[in-house]
């Protein structure tokens, strides 16, 4: 498959974005902002995810987003895991040291029960927990059985294969991707650090790409030189192809149907279709000082503009939930505009 470049979509995607200064409280006067193009047109939901006092409900964040089968939205921050209703209210949370700093999260239905999988880079482990109770049922520390003599182990991404095998990317250290069985037993590892075709320079994000049969791993090679890219590997760790080049700093990926959303630390989110053609670019930040910037306080947020896009997930209706890497803690909802009966004119 021919790889694609990000430059294909900017003219279409950016023409519909009309940002306004976001209030630092739940201001009902803040207007939604429309962004994207074609079937990938969205409206922001001002104030979504804020507490009744208008402040962020989650606090400083450097994490991911996942959506459960009942529509609940899970997001991770320094404090732990917060679960929101589709309306943006916190319905439960798992807080404290054993839940803190999940850099990436995925959710999976297993025999009718949902489990959350997390990659904890600061705690050198992967974890699996019951999504309803928060009970931790599995931990994945560095596998000594691999024979590797690593000085650091800082997992940044996690995903689960169709058979329950767990993949954990050591993106902030060795750039190896470790494969475990469903019980946490080490099976294998692949990948190495570098800027070659089959190497990773910060394997930062990873998901199961179900757009293909059989499914494959879609890996975000964030710091590849000269620019970030996406790669496909088989579930056995075999290189398949370079999917998209010319990205900024792709952080993670989330698949729904034939589409995949790819947050980029440069203050934007890219949406690709099954042919890996770029269909939309959302939230583009034109201010270089506010891109790849953790320290943008809530009073400087701009509605419809992202600053350090880090995690995303789709709900079953095609809406998007997006987390910025942010000192105040920013989680946003984008409603698929073309699904509404009367789309608002931009």
C-alpha positions as CSV (number, residue, x, y, z in Angstrom):
1,X,0.0,0.0,0.0
2,X,1.3,3.4,-0.9
3,X,2.2,5.6,2.0
4,X,0.5,9.0,2.4
5,X,1.6,12.4,3.5
6,X,-0.2,14.8,5.9
7,X,-0.1,17.7,3.4
8,X,-3.0,16.3,1.4
9,X,-5.8,17.6,3.8
10,X,-5.0,20.9,5.3
11,X,-6.9,23.1,2.9
12,X,-10.2,21.2,3.4
13,X,-9.8,20.7,7.1
14,X,-8.7,24.1,8.3
15,X,-11.3,26.1,6.3
16,X,-14.1,25.3,8.7
17,X,-12.4,26.0,12.0
18,X,-13.7,29.1,13.7
19,X,-12.0,29.2,17.1
20,X,-13.1,31.4,20.0
21,X,-11.5,32.0,23.4
22,X,-12.7,29.2,25.8
23,X,-14.0,30.3,29.1
24,X,-12.4,29.0,32.3
25,X,-15.8,28.1,33.6
26,X,-18.9,26.3,32.3
27,X,-19.9,29.3,30.3
28,X,-23.1,28.5,28.4
29,X,-22.4,31.5,26.2
30,X,-19.3,29.9,24.6
31,X,-20.3,28.9,21.1
32,X,-19.5,25.5,19.6
33,X,-16.8,25.6,17.0
34,X,-17.2,23.6,13.7
35,X,-14.1,21.9,12.3
36,X,-13.1,19.2,9.8
37,X,-14.7,18.6,6.4
38,X,-17.1,16.2,4.6
39,X,-18.2,13.2,6.6
40,X,-15.6,14.1,9.2
41,X,-17.1,17.4,10.3
42,X,-17.5,18.0,14.0
43,X,-18.8,20.6,16.5
44,X,-17.1,21.1,19.9
45,X,-19.1,20.9,23.1
46,X,-18.1,23.9,25.2
47,X,-17.6,23.1,28.9
48,X,-17.7,19.4,28.5
49,X,-15.7,17.6,31.2
50,X,-15.6,20.5,33.6
51,X,-16.6,20.4,37.2
52,X,-19.6,22.5,38.4
53,X,-17.1,25.2,39.5
54,X,-15.9,25.4,35.9
55,X,-12.5,23.9,36.5
56,X,-11.1,20.8,35.0
57,X,-12.4,17.6,36.6
58,X,-9.3,15.6,36.0
59,X,-6.3,17.8,36.8
60,X,-2.9,17.6,35.1
61,X,-2.9,15.0,32.4
62,X,-0.6,13.0,30.2
63,X,-2.8,10.1,29.3
64,X,-5.4,8.4,27.1
65,X,-9.1,8.0,26.4
66,X,-11.3,4.9,25.9
67,X,-15.1,4.5,25.5
68,X,-17.0,1.6,27.1
69,X,-19.8,-0.4,25.6
70,X,-22.4,1.6,27.6
71,X,-21.0,4.9,26.2
72,X,-19.0,5.8,29.4
73,X,-15.8,7.7,28.7
74,X,-12.6,6.8,30.5
75,X,-9.6,9.1,30.7
76,X,-6.4,8.9,32.6
77,X,-4.5,11.7,34.3
78,X,-1.8,12.1,37.0
79,X,-4.4,11.6,39.7
80,X,-5.9,8.4,38.3
81,X,-8.7,7.3,36.0
82,X,-11.9,9.3,35.6
83,X,-15.1,7.9,34.1
84,X,-17.5,10.4,32.4
85,X,-21.1,10.1,31.2
86,X,-21.7,11.2,27.6
87,X,-23.0,14.5,29.0
88,X,-19.6,15.2,30.6
89,X,-20.3,14.4,34.3
90,X,-17.9,12.3,36.4
91,X,-19.7,9.1,37.3
92,X,-16.8,7.3,39.1
93,X,-13.1,7.5,39.4
94,X,-10.1,5.3,40.5
95,X,-7.6,7.5,42.2
96,X,-4.3,7.0,44.0
97,X,-0.9,5.6,43.5
98,X,-1.9,2.4,41.8
99,X,-4.0,4.2,39.2
100,X,-1.9,7.3,38.5
101,X,-0.1,8.2,35.3
102,X,-1.6,5.7,32.8
103,X,0.0,7.1,29.7
104,X,-2.2,5.0,27.4
105,X,-5.5,3.1,28.1
106,X,-7.6,0.6,26.1
107,X,-10.9,-1.0,27.1
108,X,-11.9,-4.6,26.2
109,X,-15.1,-6.7,26.6
110,X,-14.2,-10.1,27.9
111,X,-17.1,-12.5,28.3
112,X,-19.5,-9.7,29.0
113,X,-17.2,-7.9,31.5
114,X,-15.1,-4.9,30.6
115,X,-11.5,-4.4,31.5
116,X,-9.2,-1.4,31.2
117,X,-5.6,-1.9,30.1
118,X,-3.1,0.8,31.0
119,X,0.6,1.5,30.2
120,X,2.2,3.3,33.2
121,X,5.5,4.8,32.0
122,X,6.4,6.3,35.3
123,X,5.7,3.1,37.1
124,X,7.5,0.7,34.7
125,X,4.5,-1.5,34.1
126,X,1.4,-2.4,32.3
127,X,-1.8,-3.1,34.2
128,X,-5.3,-4.6,33.7
129,X,-8.2,-3.6,35.9
130,X,-11.9,-4.2,36.1
131,X,-13.5,-1.2,34.5
132,X,-16.5,-1.1,36.9
133,X,-14.8,-1.8,40.2
134,X,-11.2,-0.7,39.6
135,X,-9.9,-4.0,40.9
136,X,-6.4,-4.6,39.4
137,X,-6.3,-8.2,38.1
138,X,-3.0,-8.3,36.3
139,X,0.4,-6.4,36.3
140,X,3.0,-6.5,33.6
141,X,6.5,-5.5,34.8
142,X,9.6,-5.7,32.7
143,X,9.9,-9.4,31.6
144,X,13.3,-10.7,32.8
145,X,12.6,-13.8,30.7
146,X,13.3,-11.7,27.6
147,X,17.0,-11.9,28.3
148,X,17.4,-8.2,27.8
149,X,19.5,-6.2,30.2
150,X,17.6,-2.9,30.1
151,X,18.5,-0.1,32.4
152,X,15.1,1.6,32.0
153,X,11.5,0.4,31.2
154,X,9.0,3.1,30.5
155,X,5.9,1.7,28.7
156,X,3.9,4.3,26.7
157,X,1.3,2.2,24.8
158,X,-0.7,-0.9,25.3
159,X,-3.2,-2.9,23.1
160,X,-4.8,-6.3,23.1
161,X,-5.0,-8.8,20.2
162,X,-8.1,-10.8,19.2
163,X,-6.8,-13.9,21.1
164,X,-6.1,-11.8,24.3
165,X,-2.3,-11.4,23.8
166,X,-1.2,-8.1,25.3
167,X,1.3,-5.8,23.5
168,X,3.2,-3.3,25.6
169,X,5.4,-0.7,23.9
170,X,8.5,0.6,25.8
171,X,8.4,3.9,23.9
172,X,10.2,6.1,26.4
173,X,13.2,3.7,26.8
174,X,14.3,0.8,24.6
175,X,11.5,1.1,21.9
176,X,11.0,-2.7,22.1
177,X,7.4,-3.9,21.9
178,X,6.7,-6.8,24.3
179,X,4.1,-9.5,23.7
180,X,2.5,-11.3,26.6
181,X,-0.3,-13.9,26.6
182,X,-3.6,-13.2,28.3
183,X,-2.3,-14.3,31.6
184,X,0.7,-12.1,31.5
185,X,3.3,-14.6,30.5
186,X,6.1,-13.2,28.3
187,X,6.0,-14.5,24.7
188,X,8.3,-12.4,22.6
189,X,9.5,-8.9,21.7
190,X,10.4,-7.0,18.6
191,X,11.5,-3.6,17.4
192,X,14.6,-1.6,18.1
193,X,15.6,2.1,18.4
194,X,16.6,4.0,15.4
195,X,15.5,6.0,12.3
196,X,15.6,3.1,9.8
197,X,12.6,1.8,7.9
198,X,11.9,-0.9,10.4
199,X,13.0,0.9,13.5
200,X,11.3,3.1,16.1
201,X,12.3,6.5,17.5
202,X,9.8,6.6,20.3
203,X,7.1,4.0,19.8
204,X,4.8,6.2,21.6
205,X,1.3,4.9,20.6
206,X,-0.2,1.7,19.4
207,X,-3.6,0.1,18.7
208,X,-5.1,-2.9,17.1
209,X,-6.0,-1.9,13.5
210,X,-9.3,-3.7,12.9
211,X,-9.7,-2.0,9.5
212,X,-7.9,-5.0,8.0
213,X,-8.4,-8.7,8.1
214,X,-6.5,-10.1,9.8
215,X,-6.1,-7.2,12.2
216,X,-2.6,-5.7,12.6
217,X,-0.7,-3.4,14.9
218,X,-0.7,0.3,14.0
219,X,2.3,2.0,15.7
220,X,3.0,5.7,16.2
221,X,6.7,6.3,15.6
222,X,6.5,9.8,17.2
223,X,10.1,11.1,16.9
224,X,11.1,9.4,13.6
225,X,13.4,11.7,11.6
226,X,12.7,13.8,9.7
227,X,9.1,13.6,10.8
228,X,6.8,11.3,12.7
229,X,5.0,8.4,11.0
230,X,2.7,5.4,11.4
231,X,3.7,1.8,10.8
232,X,2.0,-1.5,10.4
233,X,3.3,-4.7,12.0
234,X,1.7,-8.1,12.1
235,X,0.6,-9.5,15.5
236,X,3.7,-11.7,15.3
237,X,6.0,-8.7,15.2
238,X,6.7,-8.7,11.4
239,X,7.1,-5.4,9.6
240,X,4.3,-4.9,7.0
241,X,4.6,-1.3,5.8
242,X,5.2,2.4,6.4
243,X,1.6,3.7,6.4
244,X,1.9,7.5,6.6
245,X,4.9,9.8,6.8
246,X,5.2,13.6,7.3
247,X,3.3,13.8,10.5
248,X,4.4,16.0,13.4
249,X,4.5,14.0,16.6
250,X,1.8,11.3,16.4
251,X,1.0,10.2,19.9
252,X,-1.7,7.5,19.7
253,X,-4.4,6.0,17.4
254,X,-8.0,5.0,17.8
255,X,-10.0,3.0,15.2
256,X,-13.7,3.0,14.5
257,X,-15.0,1.3,11.3
258,X,-12.9,2.4,8.4
259,X,-11.4,5.4,10.1
260,X,-8.6,6.1,12.5
261,X,-8.0,9.2,14.6
262,X,-4.4,10.2,15.3
263,X,-3.6,12.9,17.9
264,X,-0.5,14.9,17.2
265,X,1.4,16.9,19.9
266,X,1.7,19.7,17.4
267,X,-1.9,20.7,18.3
268,X,-4.1,18.8,15.8
269,X,-5.8,15.5,15.3
270,X,-5.6,13.7,11.9
271,X,-8.3,11.4,10.6
272,X,-7.4,8.7,8.0
273,X,-9.7,6.4,6.1
274,X,-9.1,2.8,5.2
275,X,-6.8,3.7,2.3
276,X,-4.9,5.9,4.8
277,X,-5.8,9.0,2.9
278,X,-6.2,12.0,5.2
279,X,-9.9,13.0,5.4
280,X,-9.7,15.7,8.0
281,X,-7.4,17.7,10.4
282,X,-9.0,18.9,13.5
283,X,-8.1,21.6,16.1
284,X,-5.0,22.9,14.2
285,X,-3.0,25.3,16.3
286,X,-1.4,28.1,14.3
287,X,0.6,29.5,17.2
288,X,4.0,27.8,17.4
289,X,4.3,28.9,21.1
290,X,1.1,26.9,22.0
291,X,2.0,23.7,20.2
292,X,3.7,20.8,21.9
293,X,3.1,22.8,25.1
294,X,2.0,21.2,28.3
295,X,1.9,24.5,30.2
296,X,-1.1,26.1,28.6
297,X,-3.4,27.0,31.6
298,X,-7.1,26.7,31.4
299,X,-7.7,30.4,31.1
300,X,-5.6,30.4,27.9
301,X,-7.5,27.5,26.3
302,X,-9.2,28.4,23.0
303,X,-12.4,26.6,22.0
304,X,-11.7,24.5,18.9
305,X,-7.9,24.8,19.1
306,X,-5.7,22.0,20.6
307,X,-2.2,22.4,22.1
308,X,-0.7,19.0,22.8
309,X,-3.1,16.4,21.5
310,X,-2.4,13.1,23.2
311,X,-5.3,10.7,23.3
312,X,-8.6,10.1,21.5
313,X,-11.5,7.6,21.3
314,X,-14.7,7.3,19.3
315,X,-18.1,6.4,20.6
316,X,-20.6,4.2,18.7
317,X,-22.2,7.3,17.2
318,X,-19.0,8.6,15.7
319,X,-18.3,11.3,18.2
320,X,-14.8,11.9,19.3
321,X,-13.3,12.4,22.8
322,X,-9.9,14.0,22.9
323,X,-7.3,14.6,25.7
324,X,-4.6,17.3,25.5
325,X,-1.3,16.8,27.3
326,X,-2.0,19.7,29.7
327,X,-1.1,21.2,33.0
328,X,-4.7,22.0,33.9
329,X,-6.2,18.8,32.5
330,X,-8.1,19.1,29.2
331,X,-10.6,16.5,28.0
332,X,-13.0,17.5,25.1
333,X,-15.9,16.2,23.2
334,X,-16.5,16.7,19.4
335,X,-20.0,15.8,18.1
336,X,-20.2,14.5,14.6
337,X,-22.0,17.4,12.9
338,X,-23.4,15.6,9.9
339,X,-25.3,13.2,12.2
340,X,-27.4,16.1,13.5
341,X,-30.7,16.9,11.9
342,X,-30.0,20.6,11.4
343,X,-26.2,21.3,11.2
344,X,-25.3,24.8,12.1
345,X,-23.8,27.0,9.4
346,X,-20.2,28.0,10.0
